[in-house]
Amino acid sequence: MGPPPSPASMVNLPDDLLLSILSRIPCKADRARMSVVCKAWRAVLARLKAPRPRPLPWFLLPTPHLGGPTNVACALSGFRVHHYISINPPGARFFGSHDGAGLFLHYSKKRSHLLLDARNSRVRDLPAEILRWNDPNVHRMVILAATLSSSPDDPNCVAAAIVAASRDPDPAPGAVAPLPPIQRCAAFWRMGWPRAIEGSLNADQSVPNPEDIVYHDGAFRFLLTHGDHILVCTPTMGQAGNLMTDWELQSFRPGGRIYDDQFIRARYLVESRGGLLLVLRFTAYPTQPWTTSLFKVFLATRRKIPNADADFPVANYPWSWIELDTLGGRMLFVGYGCSRSYEVDQYPGFKDGIYFLDDGKLEDNAMIFGEDNMRQYPCSDNGKWSEGHVQRCFPRPDPSDYSAPVWLLP
């Protein structure tokens, strides 16, 4: 057997074969490295302009300890780690991302939140305090999940978040501060605001126990843990520049779903094909929530048969979650505040599936407010659920003492 052909000699192949080769290298970063192999390949890439599919989210793997860079694994590269690419927000907890490589960060010791543009390292300050609707005092807040109505460069951009709010003055020198009383609530702000404002449904009611948030069809939608109902919030700006919120409750018919030996570990909202999906993530071991065992997906559907259900009339419960038998050609990447849906037919070699991360628990106050250097995040329950099985397809990161993994959205 003779020596393998050189890279330069392979560029003499017919264009259809070259395009077939390039179609198997869909990752932008891989093609950039391919272009530096030799001048001949660089010329081929420039000449053929081979189409690339829409980028898929990158998987950010936090290092075990504070101060280390964050490695990047690429879905289009089979979740190989791009060792020549790293993002270095030292010691920050990731709490989601936004389209355009925007990464939400929280620094516990500094009590600060930031929005980092991973493409150019531009940083925007986000609020760390909140004004509650029923309290004149300023409260400390920690953002658990967030999303934006549009690009942060848009002057009309509004941010919405699920936050843990507390009122805890700094302890005296040398004193040990107990964990403050925590209440999960909805918060809103515009870029540049020093404080967020709490979203209240009326004069005496906060958003009850939100679990996930998505911006869909011109409004923010909060998923409520109890009942899987959705609160729809449409933000508007007053003439004085104040932010106002109009609320609507979408009540869903109780499903009566029973899952033998399975426990819901997390709920996610995903916009897909103009509609809204509810993704339920299960574990078989409630004391070990990092062992994902099963997913089920439901489509939000307006009920049409009036008063056919005497127990749950349409007038009171006009919506229903209809379980999907299959994903129907979808790939779902789920994460609090940043879930996304992609079409399989645009990605040769990919199959239907749900990609998930070990994204922590929103209700775990010790994890959010506890001391550093405690290895709070196992970071081990990452993978893909497809054809009824969980596949551990990601690089296995070590436990981290400052952050869970997160998606970086292209």
URMO-V691077 format. One line per field, one symbol per residue. ss: DSSP state (H for helix, E for strand, - for the rest). phi: phi as a letter, one per 30 degrees, with the letter a starting at -180 (. if undefined). psi: psi as a letter, one per 20 degrees, with the letter a starting at -180 (. if undefined). A space follows every 10 residues. Layout:
ss=???
phi=???
psi=???
This chain:
ss=------HHHH ----HHHHHH HHH----HHH HHHHH---HH HHHHHHHH-- -------EEE E--------E EEEEHHH--E EEEEEEE--- --EEEEEE-- -EEEEEE--- -EEEEEE--- -EEEEE--EE E------EEE EEEEEEEE-- -------EEE EEEEEE---- ---------- --EEEEEEEE -----EEE-E EE--EE---E EEEEEE--EE EEEE-----E EEEEEEE--- --EEEEEEEE -E-------- --EEEEEEEE EE--EEEEEE EEE------- -EEEEEEEEE EE-------- --------EE EEE------E EEE------E EEEHHH---- --EEEE---- ----HHHHH- ------E--- --EEEE--EE E--------E -----EEE--
phi=.dddddeddd dddeeddddd dddcbddddd dddddcdadd ddddddddhd dcdeececcc cdddbejddc dbccddciid ddddcbcbcd icddbkabej idbdbbcddd hbbbccdddb idbcdcdcbb cddcadddcd bbdcabacda eddddcdbcb acbccabbdd ddeidcdddd dcbdacbbac ejddbccddc dadbbdddhd cbbbcbhibd bcdcedjhdb ccbcdbcddd idccbccbcc dceedidbbd hbbdcabbcb dahicbcccc ccbdbddbdd cdbabbbbcd bddccdhdcd dbdddcbdbb ccdcdbdiic ccccaeibdb cbcddcbejc belbcbbdci bdddddddcd ddichdcdic cclbcahibc cdccedddeb cbaddadcdd
psi=prqqqqhhhh ijqqhhhghh ghhjmipghh hghhijgrhg hhhghhghlp qqrpqrqqop oqrhrqiqqp qppphikkkq pnhipqpmnp jqppkarqqk kpppqpoghi lqqqopoihj jppppqqjqq oqhkpiqpqq qpphqqrqha qiipijppqq qpqoqrnnqp rqpiqoprpq pqpprqqqrq piphqrqqpq haikproomq hrqqopljqq ppppgoikrp pppoqqprhj jqpqppqppo pppphkppop kqpphqpqpp ppkiapqppp pqqinhimij nphqqqpqpp ppqiopkioh hmqhhhmiqq oppphrilkq ppoqqpikqq pqphiinpiq rqropqqmja phjnhhhgir qrkjmhohji mqapppkjqp pniqqorrqq jhqrrqqop.
